[in-house]
Amino acid sequence: MPGLLEGVKVLDLTHYIAGPYCTKLLSGLGADVVKVEHPTRGDGIRWLGPFASGNSEIPSSPSFVKTKMPPEDGAWFLYLNTAKQSLALDLQSPEGKRVLLDMAAKADILVENFAPSGMDNLGLSYPEIREINPALVMTSISNFGQTGPYRDWKASELNLYALGGLMNITGEPEQEPLKEGMPLAQLGAGQNAFAATMAALMYAEETGEGQQIDLSIAEYATNILENALMQYSYSGQEYNRVGNRGYGRAAWGIYPCQDGHVGIIAGPDHRWPEVARIMNREELSDPRFVSRSGRLENADEVDAYMLPFLIENNKLDIFKSGQESGLGFSFVATMKDILEMEQLLDRDYFVELNHPVAGNLTYPGAPIMPEESVDAWVFKRAPMLGEHTKSVLDSWLGYSDKQVSELVEQCVLIQGQGG
C-alpha cells in the first residue's frame, strides 16, 4: 500500500548508518527512495556482519576485496535499507555523473553523508545541483559539519559519542566513561536529519525554494546531554557519572534478579511503603528509609534488604508486581524477551519480510501507529545490489533497454538480480 510520502522522489547517496537511517524513515513513509551504490562494492555496511548465512569469513571492509561481490545478507544493511531501490552506478565516471544529475533534476530530496568535500570532488556540490533543480532539498550529514576546523576529520561512533559529550556522563562513578551499546549518535543524527528534511520539503513545496541542510553527528550528541551542559553553564560543576544508581537516588536503578536484571524505581516517597510490602521485608519500613535523602544516606543497607527478594524472583513477576502497585518497575529485556513480549504481540508490532538470500526475518514494526484508515508505513525488504538499476532508470528517466545496456557495457552501472 502507498505511504504518506507517495510520489516524493529521493536520491539516497548515503552509506553505513546515519544517512541510511534517515532515508529508511523516508522510504518507510512511502517515498520513492533510490539508493545509489558503487557498482562492485556497494554500501560499505553490506560487508559488516553478522550475516544470515553465518559466514564468518567475509571481510569486514570492501577495501579488502578485489573480486568478490558484496554479501547480501548482512544484518545492518538488511535493517537500514528496507523499502529502498538499489541503483548500482559509478559516480566517478562522466557518464555516471550525467545520470545522477539527470535524476537530481527530477528529485525532491537528495541525502548524502560523504565527507564535506566528497560531493564537491564528484562535481555534485549543492550550488551545481541547485542550478538544475532550485527546489531540491539536499541533506548533508557528516561527522562534524560542513564548516569549522574539524570538518575534514575522521571519526567512528566511538569518537562521535566521546567528543559529543555523551561518554563523559555514561558509566559508573569513579570508573572510566562508557559508550552506549548501539550507535546512538549516528542513529539519532539520522533521525534529526529526517525531521529537518521533512521541514525543508514542506518549505520547498510552498515556496519552490530548496536548501542544503548541514547536520553534524557530533552536534546531535551534544544536543541530548540532558541537564549536564546547563548545569555546568550556570554552576561550573561537571556532571558526575551516576551509573545504575540514577540521579543520586537509592532503590532506583538496575539490580540483579533470578533470571537477569530489573529496573527498580522506588518513588515518589509516599509510594515507598508499597516497596516494603511487595518485597515482604519489614526492615524496609524503617522510618530512616521513608524519604529520598534517607534512602540515599543508607543506600547500601536498602540494597541489602531488597536483594533477597530480587534474587528469588524472576524479572517479569517483579516488573508486574511493581506496576500493579503503582511503581515504575521494569526489566532489562533480551532480544528473546522483546520478540515474545505480550504488549508488542498484542499490537501486532513485528513484521516478517522475506529476502531471497537472507531468508525470512523478523523486523521491528513502524515507529508510529497510524489510525486504521491510514496506511502510513511501507514494509519491503532491503534491495540486492543493483536490483532496480533498469527499473529506476526507466521510471525516473525513461531509459530504454538499449541505453541501459550501453552503460552496463561501459561499466558505468551494473544490473543485479532483477535489475
C-alpha positions as semicolon CSV with decimal commas, in nm:
position;residue;x (nm);y (nm);z (nm)
1;M;0,000;0,000;0,000
2;P;0,123;0,357;-0,065
3;G;0,262;0,553;0,229
4;L;0,218;0,913;0,332
5;L;0,512;1,028;0,116
6;E;0,395;0,856;-0,202
7;G;0,524;1,049;-0,505
8;V;0,821;1,208;-0,324
9;K;1,142;1,122;-0,511
10;V;1,457;1,074;-0,302
11;L;1,814;1,021;-0,419
12;D;1,999;0,832;-0,147
13;L;2,377;0,880;-0,169
14;T;2,437;0,755;0,183
15;H;2,632;0,469;0,336
16;Y;2,688;0,298;0,671
17;I;2,450;0,420;0,945
18;A;2,345;0,784;0,993
19;G;2,247;0,860;0,634
20;P;2,078;0,528;0,561
21;Y;1,870;0,561;0,879
22;C;1,743;0,899;0,759
23;T;1,644;0,755;0,421
24;K;1,499;0,442;0,585
25;L;1,246;0,667;0,756
26;L;1,167;0,837;0,425
27;S;1,123;0,506;0,241
28;G;0,916;0,369;0,526
29;L;0,674;0,656;0,481
30;G;0,639;0,565;0,115
31;A;0,888;0,792;-0,062
32;D;1,046;0,658;-0,381
33;V;1,399;0,618;-0,242
34;V;1,673;0,520;-0,487
35;K;1,989;0,408;-0,311
36;V;2,287;0,483;-0,534
37;E;2,565;0,232;-0,466
38;H;2,909;0,164;-0,607
39;P;2,874;-0,098;-0,882
40;T;3,110;-0,353;-0,725
41;R;3,148;-0,262;-0,355
42;G;2,801;-0,138;-0,276
43;D;2,733;0,035;0,054
44;G;3,024;-0,041;0,290
45;I;2,786;-0,168;0,554
46;R;2,696;-0,461;0,329
47;W;3,029;-0,604;0,448
48;L;2,951;-0,570;0,817
49;G;2,807;-0,876;0,994
50;P;2,651;-1,065;1,147
51;F;2,536;-1,245;0,832
52;A;2,223;-1,456;0,799
53;S;2,436;-1,724;0,633
54;G;2,654;-1,749;0,941
55;N;2,958;-1,695;0,719
56;S;3,235;-1,555;0,937
57;E;3,498;-1,550;0,661
58;I;3,360;-1,245;0,479
59;P;3,596;-0,948;0,532
60;S;3,462;-0,656;0,732
61;S;3,568;-0,397;0,473
62;P;3,510;-0,379;0,096
63;S;3,863;-0,239;0,054
64;F;3,995;-0,591;0,125
65;V;3,804;-0,742;-0,164
66;K;3,907;-0,725;-0,529
67;T;3,699;-0,991;-0,699
68;K;3,402;-1,080;-0,475
69;M;3,070;-0,905;-0,497
70;P;2,943;-0,781;-0,161
71;P;2,736;-1,012;0,058
72;E;2,360;-0,962;0,050
73;D;2,272;-1,086;0,398
74;G;2,445;-0,853;0,645
75;A;2,211;-0,768;0,933
76;W;2,294;-0,398;0,939
77;F;2,227;-0,349;0,569
78;L;1,907;-0,551;0,581
79;Y;1,780;-0,335;0,868
80;L;1,881;0,009;0,744
81;N;1,772;-0,019;0,381
82;T;1,419;-0,153;0,384
83;A;1,177;-0,035;0,114
84;K;1,456;0,120;-0,097
85;Q;1,560;0,053;-0,456
86;S;1,925;-0,010;-0,542
87;L;2,087;0,160;-0,841
88;A;2,447;0,044;-0,896
89;L;2,613;0,347;-1,055
90;D;2,973;0,467;-1,086
91;L;2,959;0,832;-0,981
92;Q;3,326;0,886;-1,065
93;S;3,270;0,831;-1,436
94;P;3,148;1,118;-1,655
95;E;2,854;0,909;-1,773
96;G;2,761;0,813;-1,417
97;K;2,772;1,175;-1,308
98;R;2,547;1,269;-1,600
99;V;2,292;1,006;-1,500
100;L;2,297;1,129;-1,141
101;L;2,246;1,491;-1,247
102;D;1,956;1,389;-1,471
103;M;1,798;1,216;-1,172
104;A;1,872;1,510;-0,941
105;A;1,678;1,732;-1,180
106;K;1,369;1,522;-1,108
107;A;1,428;1,458;-0,737
108;D;1,263;1,629;-0,442
109;I;1,529;1,528;-0,190
110;L;1,894;1,423;-0,205
111;V;2,056;1,283;0,111
112;E;2,432;1,229;0,129
113;N;2,683;1,157;0,403
114;F;3,017;1,182;0,227
115;A;3,297;1,376;0,392
116;P;3,227;1,750;0,346
117;S;3,445;1,767;0,033
118;G;3,306;1,448;-0,117
119;M;3,022;1,592;-0,323
120;D;3,243;1,879;-0,443
121;N;3,508;1,631;-0,561
122;L;3,244;1,446;-0,760
123;G;3,127;1,767;-0,923
124;L;2,796;1,734;-0,743
125;S;2,812;2,023;-0,497
126;Y;2,490;2,186;-0,383
127;P;2,542;2,501;-0,596
128;E;2,591;2,282;-0,905
129;I;2,281;2,074;-0,833
130;R;2,078;2,381;-0,742
131;E;2,142;2,516;-1,090
132;I;1,941;2,230;-1,240
133;N;1,684;2,195;-0,959
134;P;1,632;2,504;-0,740
135;A;1,359;2,329;-0,537
136;L;1,576;2,034;-0,435
137;V;1,633;1,969;-0,063
138;M;1,988;1,841;-0,012
139;T;2,059;1,696;0,331
140;S;2,429;1,660;0,413
141;I;2,522;1,451;0,717
142;S;2,883;1,447;0,834
143;N;3,088;1,383;1,145
144;F;3,140;1,747;1,246
145;G;2,950;1,954;0,990
146;Q;3,030;2,125;0,661
147;T;3,236;2,405;0,821
148;G;3,476;2,455;1,110
149;P;3,829;2,334;1,190
150;Y;3,716;1,973;1,247
151;R;3,508;1,940;0,929
152;D;3,751;1,710;0,745
153;W;3,850;1,496;1,043
154;K;3,769;1,126;1,061
155;A;3,550;0,972;1,328
156;S;3,380;0,649;1,426
157;E;3,086;0,605;1,660
158;L;3,332;0,585;1,950
159;N;3,482;0,924;1,859
160;L;3,146;1,090;1,800
161;Y;2,995;0,963;2,123
162;A;3,304;1,079;2,313
163;L;3,351;1,420;2,150
164;G;2,978;1,494;2,169
165;G;2,996;1,463;2,549
166;L;2,770;1,161;2,598
167;M;3,053;0,933;2,705
168;N;3,152;1,168;2,985
169;I;2,816;1,118;3,159
170;T;2,785;0,743;3,093
171;G;2,923;0,484;3,332
172;E;2,981;0,411;3,699
173;P;3,119;0,670;3,942
174;E;3,497;0,661;3,983
175;Q;3,534;0,437;3,678
176;E;3,613;0,501;3,312
177;P;3,349;0,654;3,083
178;L;3,150;0,409;2,870
179;K;2,989;0,402;2,526
180;E;2,630;0,304;2,461
181;G;2,579;-0,048;2,330
182;M;2,441;0,074;1,996
183;P;2,548;0,366;1,770
184;L;2,315;0,615;1,935
185;A;2,491;0,922;1,797
186;Q;2,459;0,806;1,437
187;L;2,103;0,675;1,461
188;G;1,991;0,990;1,642
189;A;2,160;1,211;1,385
190;G;1,979;1,021;1,110
191;Q;1,650;1,082;1,290
192;N;1,725;1,454;1,320
193;A;1,819;1,462;0,952
194;F;1,483;1,306;0,866
195;A;1,293;1,569;1,067
196;A;1,493;1,855;0,913
197;T;1,446;1,712;0,564
198;M;1,070;1,693;0,610
199;A;1,056;2,054;0,727
200;A;1,267;2,168;0,431
201;L;1,048;1,966;0,193
202;M;0,736;2,142;0,323
203;Y;0,907;2,478;0,271
204;A;1,016;2,383;-0,081
205;E;0,665;2,270;-0,174
206;E;0,522;2,602;-0,053
207;T;0,785;2,834;-0,200
208;G;0,964;2,641;-0,475
209;E;1,291;2,709;-0,293
210;G;1,516;2,423;-0,184
211;Q;1,805;2,439;0,060
212;Q;2,103;2,247;0,190
213;I;2,077;2,105;0,541
214;D;2,406;2,079;0,732
215;L;2,380;1,814;1,003
216;S;2,667;1,723;1,235
217;I;2,658;1,386;1,413
218;A;2,875;1,512;1,699
219;E;2,643;1,809;1,750
220;Y;2,346;1,574;1,777
221;A;2,521;1,403;2,067
222;T;2,577;1,739;2,237
223;N;2,207;1,820;2,194
224;I;2,099;1,528;2,412
225;L;2,326;1,586;2,711
226;E;2,021;1,616;2,937
227;N;2,091;1,874;3,206
228;A;2,468;1,821;3,212
229;L;2,563;2,116;2,989
230;M;2,314;2,351;3,152
231;Q;2,438;2,250;3,497
232;Y;2,794;2,337;3,402
233;S;2,694;2,663;3,233
234;Y;2,536;2,807;3,546
235;S;2,737;2,639;3,822
236;G;3,070;2,541;3,671
237;Q;3,016;2,195;3,817
238;E;3,078;1,892;3,597
239;Y;2,803;1,631;3,580
240;N;2,919;1,321;3,768
241;R;2,861;0,975;3,631
242;V;2,599;0,802;3,844
243;G;2,588;0,458;3,684
244;N;2,281;0,250;3,760
245;R;2,203;0,442;4,077
246;G;2,030;0,707;3,871
247;Y;2,024;1,073;3,968
248;G;2,186;1,012;4,304
249;R;1,898;0,800;4,436
250;A;1,886;0,471;4,623
251;A;1,644;0,190;4,535
252;W;1,645;0,349;4,192
253;G;1,836;0,166;3,922
254;I;1,927;-0,172;3,773
255;Y;1,951;-0,474;4,004
256;P;2,014;-0,848;3,954
257;C;1,726;-1,092;3,981
258;Q;1,667;-1,464;3,934
259;D;1,684;-1,463;3,552
260;G;1,850;-1,135;3,459
261;H;1,812;-0,776;3,572
262;V;1,527;-0,547;3,672
263;G;1,480;-0,173;3,698
264;I;1,356;-0,059;4,039
265;I;1,205;0,290;4,051
266;A;1,103;0,339;4,415
267;G;0,931;0,672;4,407
268;P;0,764;0,903;4,486
269;D;0,816;0,895;4,862
270;H;0,453;0,827;4,950
271;R;0,471;0,503;4,750
272;W;0,770;0,366;4,943
273;P;0,558;0,150;5,181
274;E;0,448;-0,046;4,873
275;V;0,809;-0,149;4,812
276;A;0,835;-0,293;5,163
277;R;0,506;-0,477;5,114
278;I;0,594;-0,624;4,772
279;M;0,933;-0,740;4,892
280;N;0,793;-0,865;5,223
281;R;1,077;-0,702;5,418
282;E;0,965;-0,527;5,734
283;E;1,310;-0,371;5,761
284;L;1,235;-0,158;5,455
285;S;0,958;0,014;5,654
286;D;1,221;0,170;5,882
287;P;1,150;0,546;5,913
288;R;1,508;0,610;5,802
289;F;1,416;0,495;5,450
290;V;1,090;0,686;5,403
291;S;1,246;0,989;5,236
292;R;1,464;1,001;4,928
293;S;1,750;1,157;5,125
294;G;1,721;0,890;5,391
295;R;1,737;0,609;5,137
296;L;2,038;0,767;4,972
297;E;2,218;0,806;5,304
298;N;2,156;0,437;5,375
299;A;2,172;0,312;5,018
300;D;2,387;0,004;5,078
301;E;2,160;-0,111;5,361
302;V;1,847;-0,060;5,148
303;D;2,002;-0,260;4,865
304;A;2,093;-0,542;5,102
305;Y;1,732;-0,570;5,224
306;M;1,593;-0,571;4,868
307;L;1,839;-0,820;4,722
308;P;1,694;-1,148;4,863
309;F;1,353;-1,074;4,711
310;L;1,505;-0,982;4,377
311;I;1,728;-1,290;4,357
312;E;1,439;-1,521;4,443
313;N;1,200;-1,386;4,178
314;N;1,205;-1,361;3,800
315;K;1,213;-1,031;3,614
316;L;0,864;-1,050;3,467
317;D;0,699;-1,115;3,803
318;I;0,897;-0,834;3,968
319;F;0,803;-0,597;3,685
320;K;0,434;-0,675;3,708
321;S;0,420;-0,667;4,088
322;G;0,563;-0,317;4,090
323;Q;0,344;-0,187;3,809
324;E;0,029;-0,331;3,965
325;S;0,114;-0,139;4,283
326;G;0,170;0,191;4,103
327;L;0,550;0,170;4,096
328;G;0,761;0,221;3,784
329;F;0,936;-0,117;3,790
330;S;1,078;-0,253;3,467
331;F;1,316;-0,525;3,349
332;V;1,613;-0,548;3,117
333;A;1,469;-0,719;2,810
334;T;1,680;-0,951;2,596
335;M;1,607;-0,987;2,225
336;K;1,417;-1,307;2,304
337;D;1,209;-1,117;2,562
338;I;1,127;-0,849;2,306
339;L;1,014;-1,095;2,041
340;E;0,787;-1,265;2,297
341;M;0,662;-0,951;2,473
342;E;0,284;-0,964;2,512
343;Q;0,245;-0,588;2,473
344;L;0,417;-0,586;2,133
345;L;0,241;-0,901;2,015
346;D;-0,097;-0,761;2,113
347;R;-0,031;-0,454;1,897
348;D;0,087;-0,666;1,601
349;Y;0,414;-0,477;1,616
350;F;0,651;-0,715;1,438
351;V;0,674;-0,761;1,063
352;E;0,803;-1,062;0,870
353;L;0,996;-0,989;0,550
354;N;1,140;-1,249;0,317
355;H;1,474;-1,187;0,149
356;P;1,598;-1,408;-0,138
357;V;1,938;-1,457;0,029
358;A;1,885;-1,392;0,400
359;G;1,551;-1,573;0,418
360;N;1,255;-1,487;0,639
361;L;1,342;-1,224;0,901
362;T;1,152;-1,053;1,182
363;Y;1,172;-0,673;1,174
364;P;1,070;-0,407;1,425
365;G;0,740;-0,250;1,329
366;A;0,670;0,107;1,227
367;P;0,791;0,380;1,464
368;I;0,439;0,524;1,450
369;M;0,099;0,363;1,491
370;P;-0,141;0,531;1,245
371;E;-0,517;0,526;1,251
372;E;-0,669;0,220;1,088
373;S;-0,786;0,429;0,793
374;V;-0,432;0,548;0,709
375;D;-0,162;0,333;0,551
376;A;0,130;0,531;0,682
377;W;0,415;0,281;0,660
378;V;0,553;0,069;0,378
379;F;0,722;-0,261;0,458
380;K;0,952;-0,407;0,192
381;R;1,277;-0,598;0,218
382;A;1,617;-0,439;0,158
383;P;1,739;-0,450;-0,204
384;M;2,011;-0,661;-0,362
385;L;2,297;-0,462;-0,515
386;G;2,181;-0,313;-0,845
387;E;1,848;-0,494;-0,824
388;H;1,649;-0,196;-0,951
389;T;1,900;-0,041;-1,189
390;K;1,692;-0,087;-1,503
391;S;1,353;-0,014;-1,347
392;V;1,479;0,305;-1,180
393;L;1,635;0,442;-1,498
394;D;1,314;0,362;-1,680
395;S;1,074;0,514;-1,426
396;W;1,284;0,823;-1,347
397;L;1,447;0,896;-1,685
398;G;1,267;0,685;-1,943
399;Y;1,583;0,498;-2,042
400;S;1,541;0,223;-2,299
401;D;1,688;-0,125;-2,268
402;K;1,950;-0,025;-2,523
403;Q;2,061;0,280;-2,323
404;V;2,091;0,073;-2,007
405;S;2,286;-0,200;-2,190
406;E;2,532;0,056;-2,329
407;L;2,602;0,189;-1,980
408;V;2,648;-0,166;-1,849
409;E;2,898;-0,234;-2,128
410;Q;3,087;0,083;-2,029
411;C;3,095;-0,041;-1,665
412;V;2,910;0,272;-1,557
413;L;2,641;0,061;-1,389
414;I;2,551;-0,298;-1,321
415;Q;2,222;-0,482;-1,324
416;G;2,183;-0,704;-1,024
417;Q;1,931;-0,983;-0,984
418;G;1,603;-0,840;-1,105
419;G;1,775;-0,521;-1,218
